[in-house]
């Protein structure tokens, strides 16, 4: 199964999607199944173990960051520095694991034959076609429903047309940036998947694809921060509390 489950509602807030440098989700398992030479198999697994460990650690840390961000979103007095610190740390975490993954991938590929590499990615390609795109369509539908509830919460709490219009504009911008972020990941996994699955893909090519995700994530993070302070400016304390809770339900 591909490392491409882009959970729109949960994982995308701080994670940027599961952007492993490998094409498969359980790379060690595939190595064990498709590399018959036991000694070389051990060498490959030893090489990938630190990366797999770091990847899991980053995912764990980002879950904590997401909880902190949701807590700050409820805090009307949260500072720009507090919010930026969480988002900057998330950005650094993903860029770090991307760099480690690409470097490790380059070493691992030299230890696999063409046939072994094709065997390892073949089932993943098929899984992606059958399952992942279907999951994404469902994720988009769920997001649209939750976003509609957020808009309804604003309409209920904010009756002043001018303030309501400004808040809707902020949310529309946030929604656009969030979708662009998801699209960048989907392009990386769906449209560019064949390039990522090729043995000859260079580090420059992989970094170029990841940079598109980084750019979209930066824009999305800016929208998160802007949304928070726009809400503070345009709402009373009571209004803010109810709307902020509705915002958190998106994630």
C-alpha positions as CSV (number, residue, x, y, z in Angstrom):
1,X,0.0,0.0,0.0
2,X,1.4,3.4,-0.9
3,X,2.6,5.9,1.6
4,X,0.0,8.4,0.1
5,X,-3.0,8.4,2.5
6,X,-3.5,12.1,2.5
7,X,-6.0,12.4,5.4
8,X,-7.5,15.8,4.5
9,X,-9.2,16.3,7.8
10,X,-6.6,15.2,10.2
11,X,-3.1,14.6,8.9
12,X,-2.8,17.5,6.6
13,X,-2.9,20.3,9.3
14,X,0.8,20.0,10.2
15,X,2.0,16.9,8.4
16,X,1.9,17.6,4.7
17,X,0.7,14.2,4.0
18,X,2.7,11.0,4.4
19,X,5.5,11.9,2.0
20,X,7.9,8.9,2.4
21,X,10.8,8.9,-0.1
22,X,9.8,5.3,-0.9
23,X,6.8,4.3,-2.9
24,X,5.5,1.6,-0.5
25,X,4.1,2.0,3.0
26,X,5.8,-1.0,4.6
27,X,9.1,-1.0,2.7
28,X,10.9,-3.5,5.1
29,X,8.1,-6.0,4.6
30,X,8.4,-5.7,0.8
31,X,12.2,-6.1,1.0
32,X,11.8,-9.3,3.0
33,X,9.3,-10.6,0.5
34,X,11.3,-9.8,-2.7
35,X,15.0,-9.9,-1.8
36,X,16.0,-13.5,-1.6
37,X,19.6,-12.9,-0.6
38,X,19.4,-12.9,3.2
39,X,22.7,-11.1,3.8
40,X,21.8,-8.3,1.4
41,X,18.3,-8.2,2.8
42,X,19.8,-7.5,6.3
43,X,22.0,-4.8,4.9
44,X,19.1,-3.0,3.3
45,X,16.9,-3.2,6.4
46,X,19.8,-2.0,8.6
47,X,20.2,1.0,6.2
48,X,16.5,1.9,6.2
49,X,15.9,1.3,9.9
50,X,17.1,4.8,11.1
51,X,14.9,6.5,8.5
52,X,11.8,4.4,9.4
53,X,12.4,5.3,13.1
54,X,12.8,9.0,12.3
55,X,9.7,9.0,10.1
56,X,7.6,7.5,12.9
57,X,9.0,9.9,15.4
58,X,8.2,12.9,13.2
59,X,4.6,11.6,12.8
60,X,4.3,11.3,16.6
61,X,5.6,14.8,17.2
62,X,3.3,16.3,14.6
63,X,0.3,14.8,16.3
64,X,1.3,16.6,19.5
65,X,1.8,19.8,17.5
66,X,-1.7,19.5,16.0
67,X,-3.2,19.3,19.5
68,X,-1.2,22.4,20.6
69,X,-2.4,24.2,17.5
70,X,-6.0,23.4,18.2
71,X,-5.6,24.6,21.7
72,X,-4.1,27.9,20.6
73,X,-6.9,28.3,18.1
74,X,-9.3,28.4,21.0
75,X,-7.2,31.0,22.8
76,X,-8.3,34.4,21.7
77,X,-5.1,35.9,23.3
78,X,-2.7,33.5,21.5
79,X,0.3,35.5,20.1
80,X,1.6,35.3,16.6
81,X,4.9,34.0,18.0
82,X,3.1,31.1,19.7
83,X,1.4,30.1,16.5
84,X,4.4,30.6,14.3
85,X,6.6,28.5,16.6
86,X,4.3,25.5,16.2
87,X,4.0,25.9,12.4
88,X,7.7,26.5,11.9
89,X,8.6,23.4,13.9
90,X,6.2,21.4,11.8
91,X,7.7,22.7,8.6
92,X,11.2,21.9,9.8
93,X,10.2,18.4,10.8
94,X,8.9,17.6,7.4
95,X,11.8,19.1,5.5
96,X,14.2,17.2,7.7
97,X,12.6,13.8,7.1
98,X,12.3,14.5,3.4
99,X,16.0,15.1,3.2
100,X,16.8,12.0,5.2
101,X,14.4,9.9,3.1
102,X,15.8,11.0,-0.2
103,X,19.4,10.4,0.8
104,X,18.5,6.9,2.2
105,X,16.5,6.0,-0.9
106,X,19.5,6.8,-3.1
107,X,21.6,4.3,-1.1
108,X,19.0,1.6,-1.0
109,X,18.3,1.6,-4.7
110,X,22.0,0.8,-5.4
111,X,21.5,-2.4,-3.4
112,X,18.4,-3.6,-5.3
113,X,18.3,-5.1,-8.8
114,X,15.9,-3.8,-11.4
115,X,13.7,-6.8,-11.0
116,X,13.6,-6.5,-7.2
117,X,12.7,-2.8,-7.4
118,X,9.9,-3.5,-9.8
119,X,8.5,-6.3,-7.7
120,X,8.6,-4.1,-4.6
121,X,6.6,-1.3,-6.2
122,X,4.2,-3.3,-8.4
123,X,1.6,-4.1,-5.8
124,X,1.7,-0.5,-4.5
125,X,0.9,1.0,-7.8
126,X,-2.1,-1.3,-8.1
127,X,-3.2,-0.5,-4.6
128,X,-3.0,3.2,-5.3
129,X,-5.2,2.9,-8.4
130,X,-7.8,0.9,-6.6
131,X,-8.0,2.5,-3.1
132,X,-6.2,5.7,-2.6
133,X,-8.1,7.8,-5.1
134,X,-11.3,6.6,-3.8
135,X,-10.3,7.6,-0.3
136,X,-9.4,11.1,-1.5
137,X,-12.8,11.6,-3.1
138,X,-14.4,10.6,0.2
139,X,-12.1,12.9,2.1
140,X,-13.0,15.8,-0.1
141,X,-16.7,15.1,0.4
142,X,-16.2,15.0,4.2
143,X,-14.3,18.2,4.2
144,X,-17.0,20.0,2.2
145,X,-19.6,18.9,4.7
146,X,-17.5,20.1,7.6
147,X,-16.7,23.4,5.9
148,X,-20.4,24.0,5.3
149,X,-21.0,23.5,9.0
150,X,-18.3,26.1,9.8
151,X,-20.0,28.6,7.5
152,X,-23.3,27.8,9.1
153,X,-21.8,28.5,12.5
154,X,-20.5,31.9,11.3
155,X,-23.9,32.8,9.8
156,X,-25.6,31.9,13.1
157,X,-23.2,33.8,15.4
158,X,-22.4,36.8,13.2
159,X,-25.5,38.7,12.0
160,X,-23.7,41.9,10.9
161,X,-23.4,41.6,7.1
162,X,-20.1,43.4,6.9
163,X,-18.4,41.4,9.6
164,X,-19.9,38.2,8.2
165,X,-18.6,39.0,4.7
166,X,-15.1,39.5,6.0
167,X,-15.0,36.3,7.9
168,X,-16.4,34.3,5.0
169,X,-13.7,35.8,2.8
170,X,-11.0,34.7,5.3
171,X,-12.5,31.2,5.4
172,X,-12.7,31.0,1.6
173,X,-9.0,31.9,1.3
174,X,-8.1,29.3,3.9
175,X,-10.2,26.7,2.1
176,X,-8.4,27.5,-1.2
177,X,-4.9,27.3,0.3
178,X,-5.8,24.0,2.1
179,X,-7.0,22.5,-1.1
180,X,-3.9,23.7,-2.9
181,X,-1.9,22.0,-0.3
182,X,-3.7,18.7,-0.8
183,X,-3.5,19.0,-4.5
184,X,0.3,19.5,-4.3
185,X,0.5,16.2,-2.4
186,X,-1.8,14.4,-4.8
187,X,0.2,15.7,-7.7
188,X,3.3,14.4,-6.0
189,X,1.8,11.0,-5.4
190,X,-0.6,10.5,-8.4
191,X,0.7,12.5,-11.4
192,X,4.3,12.2,-10.5
193,X,4.2,8.7,-9.0
194,X,5.7,7.0,-12.1
195,X,8.8,9.3,-11.7
196,X,9.1,8.5,-8.0
197,X,8.9,4.8,-8.7
198,X,11.7,4.8,-11.2
199,X,15.1,3.7,-10.0
200,X,16.8,6.5,-12.0
201,X,14.9,9.4,-10.4
202,X,17.6,11.8,-9.2
203,X,17.8,13.6,-5.9
204,X,17.3,16.9,-7.7
205,X,14.0,15.6,-9.3
206,X,12.7,14.3,-6.0
207,X,13.6,17.5,-4.2
208,X,11.9,19.6,-6.9
209,X,8.7,17.6,-6.4
210,X,8.9,18.0,-2.7
211,X,9.5,21.7,-3.0
212,X,6.1,22.1,-4.6
213,X,4.6,20.5,-1.5
214,X,6.7,22.8,0.8
215,X,5.5,25.9,-1.0
216,X,1.8,24.9,-0.7
217,X,2.3,24.0,2.9
218,X,3.9,27.4,3.6
219,X,0.9,29.2,2.1
220,X,-1.5,27.0,4.0
221,X,0.2,27.7,7.3
222,X,0.1,31.4,6.6
223,X,-3.7,31.0,6.1
224,X,-4.1,29.3,9.4
225,X,-2.4,32.2,11.2
226,X,-4.3,34.8,9.2
227,X,-7.6,33.1,9.9
228,X,-6.9,33.1,13.7
229,X,-6.2,36.9,13.9
230,X,-8.9,37.8,11.4
231,X,-11.4,36.0,13.6
232,X,-10.1,37.8,16.7
233,X,-10.4,41.1,15.0
234,X,-13.9,40.5,13.6
235,X,-15.6,38.8,16.6
236,X,-16.6,39.4,20.2
237,X,-15.1,37.0,22.8
238,X,-18.3,34.9,22.9
239,X,-18.6,34.8,19.1
240,X,-15.0,33.8,18.8
241,X,-15.2,30.9,21.2
242,X,-18.1,29.3,19.3
243,X,-16.6,29.8,15.8
244,X,-13.1,28.7,16.9
245,X,-14.6,25.4,18.1
246,X,-16.2,25.0,14.7
247,X,-12.9,25.6,13.0
248,X,-11.2,22.9,15.1
249,X,-13.8,20.4,13.9
250,X,-12.3,20.6,10.4
251,X,-9.1,19.1,11.7
